[in-house]
């Protein structure tokens, strides 16, 4: 597997993406930066719950925080999204190849069954 500049901890990334609220936060941040308080209002969650989700996303390297006065803004770390995409793309070739291999295996099994039936008929 190739290495990337960010070296995200993919376990943390996929753990973070395993929650619908965090995926929604990622989607919103893909459009524009959002303050934590606005995010809490939009998602109808408590500030405590939003902070919990945001902390996991920050720890995974997917979101960054920037304080401006008393307001904390969140932005999507687009470089981390590209790294995740690269990782998935790398394995897509294996998945696509796996389908062919599975089809070949199924054809081989079917062929062997036909040969066996022909031998039994003789």
N, C-alpha and C positions, 0 to 999 in steps of 0.2 A: 504494500500500500504506500502511495506517495505521501510525503510529509508536506505540510503547509506552514506558512509563516506564523499563523496564530496558534497552532497546536491546541485547538479546543479539546476539552475533556468531553468526548462524545457521550460518555455515561451521564454526565451532568446535563448535556444538551438534550438528550432523548428523555431524561427524567423530567426536565423542565417542559418539554413539548408534550408530555404525557397527561397534561391537565388542560381541560378546555378553556378555563379562564386565562391561563398563560398563553395559549395559542391565540385567543382573542386579543390579548394585549399586544402580542407580536404583530398581528394583523393591523391593529390601530396604529401602532408605531411605524408600520410600513408606509403609512400615508403622511404622517407628520409627527414631530415631537409633541408630547403631551405632558402636562404637569400631573404629579401624583394625585393631587386633590381632584382635578378634572377627570382623571381616569376612574377614581373611586365613584364619582357621580355618574359617569357614563355607564359603568359596569354595575351600578347599584350594589357596591360592596363597601364594607367598612374600610377606613384607612388602614387599620391593623391587618386586614385580609390582603389589601392591595400591597402593603409593604412586604408581607410574607411572599407573595407571588413575585414581586419585583426583585427581592433579594435573591431568589433562586435564579431568575433570568440574568441578573448581574453576575452572580457567581458562575453561571454557565458561559458568560462572555457574550451573550446575545443582546444585552441592553446596557447602555451607559447612562449614568446620572450626571446632571450638571445643575449646580445650585446657582440661582440668580436671585439675590436678596434672600427673601424668606421662602421662595418657591423653588421646588426641585422639579426639573424637567427630565423626562426620559426620552432617549433616542435609540433607535434600532441600530445595532452594530452591523452594518451591511456587509462588512468584510467577513464576519462570522457566518452570515447567511450564505455567502459564496463558498466558504469552506465546507459547510454542511452540504450544499449542492454538489460540490466537487466530490465529496465522499460518496454520496448517493450515486452520482454519475459513474464513478469508478466501479461500483458493484453492479450497476445496471448491465454492463457487458457480461458479467457472470450470470446474472438472472436470465438475460436473453439467451445466452449460450446454454444455460441450464434447461431451458424449454426445449431447445433442439435436442439436447442430450436425452431428455425424458422421452421425447417423441421417438428418437432412435431406439431407445431401450424398449419402448412399448412395441415398436415395429419388430424388433428382434425377438421379443417374447412371442408375439403373434406368429411370426415366421416359424419359430421352434415348435409351437403347438401344431401348426399345419404339418410340419415334417413328421412329428410324432404320430399324428393321426394317419398319415399316408403309410408310415411303416407298420402301424397296427393293422391296416387294411390288407397288407400283403400277406 
